[in-house]
Structure formats: structure tokens, C-alpha cells
Amino acid sequence: MIDYQIKASSITNQEAVVKIKQSYTNFGITAETAKTLPNPAELFLSSFAACILKNVERFSVMMKFTYTKATLTVNATRLEKPPKMDNIIYNLIICSNDKKLNLKLLKKNIEQYGTIYNTVKLICAVSGTINILKNV
């Protein structure tokens, strides 16, 4: 078992901050910060994205493939009543010329062994695609 801890705080009518290890991330909690700072839903999706990207790196070692870059887009639908995420769709693009890169196995591994991925799929529909972009 692994335990995690973060700390967060807010200032009335301003913004909030989350401290994770030695990193600070500001986020919006007011209408004034809605266009400039991430909101809690976007931080949630960022965690989902970080999980996928971490697993690309992890499985590149285990599956013995190389890549130069991975880019991920995540889209989600938020329901109003009850307020919750209903549908998450991701598109992962991996820049690689490695013939050993097995996209089907990578997708299976990401969807089976991702901590955040597995947590999220219990509460809403998750689907996605993985594509290769050849390095030039």
C-alpha cells in the first residue's frame, strides 16, 4: 500500500493553491479566475492525463520501445444533476519510429495498470485512442 498526502489552501475571494511535495499549483475558485487558472475539474483531468503519460514512460521501459514525445488530449463531459464527470475521451499521440511499439498492448497496459485511470473508470465512461506519429 502507498499513502499520499497533499496540502491545499484558499484565500477568500481570490484563488487557491495545492502543494504537492516541492511543487505549488494555483487554481481558480472564483468567477474572476475562471479564465486564467485551472478549475478543480481541469485539475482532475490533469491527474488523469498525468497517469497516462507516466505509464507511457513506464511501459516504454518494460515493453522496450523508444519514443521522443507523447502528447495527450483529454475531453470530458460534466453533468449538471448530479454534478459529475460523465464521459472522458482521450487521444494519445506517441512520436516514435520504433517498430517494437505495440499500440494495442500499450493501450491495454495503460487501461489495466493506471491508478488514476482505474479509479476514474469506476465512476464514468472512459474511452480513448493511441496513435503513432513518425519522427522526421
C-alpha positions as a printed Julia matrix, in Angstrom:
136×3 Matrix{Float64}:
   0.0    0.0     0.0
   1.16   3.52   -0.82
  -0.15   6.57    1.01
  -0.27  10.06   -0.47
  -0.66  13.5     1.06
  -1.17  16.93   -0.43
  -1.99  20.27    1.18
  -4.3   22.91   -0.23
  -5.44  26.31    0.92
  -7.51  29.22   -0.34
  -7.92  32.91    0.3
 -11.42  34.35    0.38
 -12.48  35.84   -2.97
  -9.09  35.13   -4.55
  -7.55  31.82   -5.55
  -6.4   28.55   -4.08
  -3.15  26.62   -4.16
  -2.27  22.97   -3.81
   1.15  21.95   -2.51
   2.45  18.59   -3.67
   5.95  17.74   -2.48
   8.01  20.79   -3.51
   5.56  21.97   -6.16
   2.77  24.54   -5.94
  -0.16  24.78   -8.34
  -2.59  27.68   -8.2
  -6.19  27.05   -9.17
  -9.32  29.09   -9.54
 -12.21  29.18   -7.11
 -13.88  32.43   -8.18
 -15.54  33.73  -11.34
 -12.67  36.2   -11.73
 -10.08  33.41  -12.01
 -12.18  31.14  -14.25
 -10.43  32.24  -17.45
  -6.87  32.35  -16.13
  -6.43  29.47  -13.67
  -7.36  25.8   -13.86
 -10.53  24.83  -12.05
 -10.98  21.66   -9.96
 -12.44  19.71  -12.91
  -9.41  20.59  -15.04
  -7.05  19.56  -12.23
  -8.93  16.25  -12.04
  -8.45  15.72  -15.79
  -4.79  16.74  -15.43
  -4.31  13.95  -12.92
  -5.88  11.51  -15.39
  -3.55  12.77  -18.13
  -0.51  12.57  -15.86
  -1.37   8.94  -15.1
  -1.47   8.03  -18.78
   1.78   9.86  -19.59
   3.56   8.32  -16.61
   2.51   4.9   -17.84
   3.75   5.6   -21.37
   7.16   6.21  -19.84
   6.9    3.2   -17.54
   5.79   0.82  -20.27
   8.36   2.13  -22.75
  10.96   0.57  -20.45
   9.01  -2.63  -19.81
   7.98  -3.12  -23.44
  11.39  -1.97  -24.69
  10.32   0.72  -27.14
  11.64   4.23  -27.64
   9.76   7.44  -28.24
  10.7   11.1   -28.38
   7.45  12.67  -27.22
   3.94  11.82  -26.11
   1.06  14.28  -26.46
  -2.32  13.76  -24.86
  -5.65  15.5   -25.33
  -8.43  14.8   -22.83
 -12.05  15.86  -23.31
 -14.77  15.38  -20.75
 -18.47  15.99  -20.29
 -19.76  17.32  -16.99
 -23.32  16.57  -15.95
 -25.29  19.21  -14.08
 -27.58  16.99  -11.98
 -25.91  15.38  -10.22
 -22.75  17.37  -10.89
 -20.16  14.81  -12.03
 -17.95  13.79  -14.89
 -19.91  11.58  -17.25
 -17.66  10.81  -20.19
 -13.89  11.1   -20.67
 -12.28  10.66  -24.08
  -8.54  10.76  -24.6
  -6.31  10.84  -27.66
  -2.68   9.9   -27.12
  -0.12  10.54  -29.85
   3.31   8.96  -29.48
   6.19  10.19  -31.62
   8.28   7.16  -32.47
   9.9    5.23  -35.29
  10.33   2.12  -33.15
   8.83  -0.96  -34.81
   8.64  -2.67  -31.4
   5.95  -0.23  -30.25
   2.82  -2.36  -29.91
  -0.05   0.15  -29.58
  -2.66  -2.46  -28.72
  -0.59  -3.83  -25.83
   0.36  -0.34  -24.65
  -3.31   0.7   -24.57
  -4.23  -2.46  -22.67
  -1.46  -1.85  -20.13
  -2.38   1.82  -19.63
  -6.03   0.9   -19.11
  -5.28  -2.02  -16.82
  -2.46  -0.69  -14.63
  -3.06   3.06  -14.34
  -4.01   4.0   -10.78
  -5.95   7.14  -11.68
  -7.3    5.53  -14.86
  -8.75   2.62  -12.86
 -10.25   4.95  -10.27
 -11.88   7.16  -12.89
 -13.34   4.3   -14.93
 -15.32   3.22  -11.85
 -17.27   6.49  -11.87
 -17.67   7.35  -15.55
 -17.21   6.11  -19.09
 -13.64   6.33  -20.38
 -12.51   5.7   -23.95
  -9.52   6.62  -25.98
  -7.21   6.14  -28.89
  -3.45   5.86  -29.26
  -1.7    6.75  -32.49
   1.9    6.88  -33.67
   3.39   9.94  -35.31
   6.58   9.02  -37.12
   9.61  11.13  -36.25
  11.01  13.07  -39.17
